[in-house]
């Protein structure tokens, strides 16, 4: 059996094991890289480890560490409360506030499941109080998280752009970010119209919205997202060390009460000095890393250390809140992909795709593979595996590389609405008490089926076929 064929079998077994068992696919990938590299290819340990993505490791650790401190000192709670106050008496704006704030949180570096874990309980609480369709509200939160997920300083965006940077393909981080943002925004608009958003336009909210937000936030949103178990639908989900979609969570539960160190201030309180500095730090991260092209990892960890010096109590436990399971997943997968390249697997698969003789059809096939696998497995893992496999095919120039990568990125992440994914499971777990859980599950399942069936084709039709990307 040839090395490329054997490596594909190993990859398939990895995905299968990570899907049916609570195993981190990154750990499996390191084992696969070692066995394939040393036993089959005769590579030395140093040669295998040369594929370890050190820069990406620093970036993920830096941005998630920074975000953990922002959660601990109440800055994220403050931003959510401020956004809710802007709603005033317009109930129809509540879903859009939740979409926007979740997008902002992921765009500045939070992991998508962590952002959903923060906002979903608040959003679904509002949905119950103001008779908003819970499916619409839950999906608005997830699509908001995905809308911001491919910003140049977000984990998804950094992962994809780091892979492309190692190739000869033209990189366009902003095009990929805007493609994901606009696509998810379009889905949100459709959801809003179809699921009763029009009826909300004449429904007042008044002070009830702000009171609901402050009551919900007083139990420390940051603690929930940092690893406190979320109850619902018969399953427990830890959101910081996410334990779903082929990853194994290791989040550490932290303090809960408003009086705990690093907890948000009492509702109605003004922003504290550490919170103002944190907001300035997040702005500085975007300006320095995007405007001056300075490495995101070094900038984010520098700002995090500054915040830790300003408020030592707020950084307590922040290192434990770094999503080590995601770090392991991404670094393991990319190390394995490097060994796949040495085995000739990437050239082998791309040659097979090119031999189809129909580049547009091949691009559509890649998008559907990403969507179907990602609905049950890790979106990050499938992106880390499929993009390198598609690079030689894209290098032929027969289809627009940026368009295909953008379509693949969208197709592989919009399916996170699936109840079998972390985000979908978090929404299901936080369903309002008066909602029939079985019916809600079936609604999410039906919606995710539509997204898997239609989403990749629409992304392909919009981003690949016209050839403008």
Steps between C-alpha positions, in 0.01 A plus 500: 500500500639839403577765761234747371224237516611384846510860626144561375384190687672628816331838457157337456553285811599811696179680403293192581657450844473870589133500397378190684732520802586792735851528358679817397576474132817702548639232731405236243670710232829512693489120531416472130785734409743295708390162363474614138819704515729269690368154414384546139712789371810457715497862618692601810327658799653838418369480145149424625510780758619744236137505385375623841336844449679701768371838383141382494543348846609840637213678327227271636646504851544878491152595380317250722706606803414863428133415460499300826626806689233714329240252626643493852502877547143536372581686177303257283200523734527879486495498119197270489311711754581819307384346174172388658433849634519633146191296411271730694137404434555308175470124550578440132856622559575244772591215256723738306675620813575138587626434144722809507651454846579135433665597171711762677607254770622241247652766274733617778626148568250298703430144393158457343372254767613732781315793341185290456527380860509862618217639288262205448366490860434875493344492152273205570394658829387806307327275247290341775414832663399681181347209307774497237539178304778313688625335181551840340674637808729200544598489134561877493755450778677216315506681165625811679788298642583366154465845342793630703692174504721567197629843594879516452551479879237231572593134547332380179646789303851456638487125429390537138730793424800324656445200274468718190810704595713185465390456137544699182130584487390862522386577855204729562403479870245781478319337206461175696383691809246708307376195310424320826355810664267590213392138444406454865332841505289397200397179679410705808278726288317200357455351848368829634239529224393134491483446877283795594734797520246722328254457786761624746524840334189622683577332834644727775769381738565796724697465818423124517780422258763682702377345825512152350853555375625633831336219695653241269841663502508525880570125522827550313483424133875468502487206740253314280718537193814409692390148571201493736272218388194611306194288570233408255362238265646221706860588419771704667726719288816677606551800279857607553659160468235406247413133518331434170559469125799277542678702766550416860434782745721582791356829613527580868199621690556833661335727745143592442363773714505871437712541805769266377835632389486626148120480481304770322399805697150534634240588239481867428861561609726703278797350323801453725853603407605141411193467277576824317861388454375163370279672242796713392710183485254328266499807277879508508514132403297568186690818407853367560454153351288604202620853435871445565517128408657402835468135605162445667636250750769727641268803508216316674716338766676834564165674555387210721807538722441876526141432613626239748737759650222760519259260670672189640172362642338497155768277353452237771411175323527663155772259387269209584233655279724492193333246273776243521281240329478725193874572513564124504250444219641760260869439570457122476305520174747737332795286611326198347427695180873576472573128513225442240687735269819300550305183416380648172137484612419859415629467144322164469158634607532821302596301193186293542288814528666655195444180302126553530546748217232728645656757736168654606354160584814413695466823701136418578601150611762641737242736654254217562768278653590783737136565594394139555805402705496823700135452600619206712870571555721802564472793259855604582630150431325469166631841389851403605471176301314607183669830416850347468354213295340752264806724459667323203163484321444871563853585387406400144298820478199335338277638775546798732697385803365768735143422393538126560665550839233751602223262389665211683541713813133599494374150416704343781385742772136591429414136578597559863126555552477118508388362838797260471743794499614698801312819409176325415520295819556814709185661358303181560631479857383854575148465359241699702317301767163532326636355175441136410859370489423216258322734261779755529756229423304397189478863387876546533560167326269594210658843464852357507397248234389785275826684563711194417298428185478854364778705662805357317326530163405863562851584624648333191253677270573842648874480565642254245288496184516877422879490528529838669696374801 
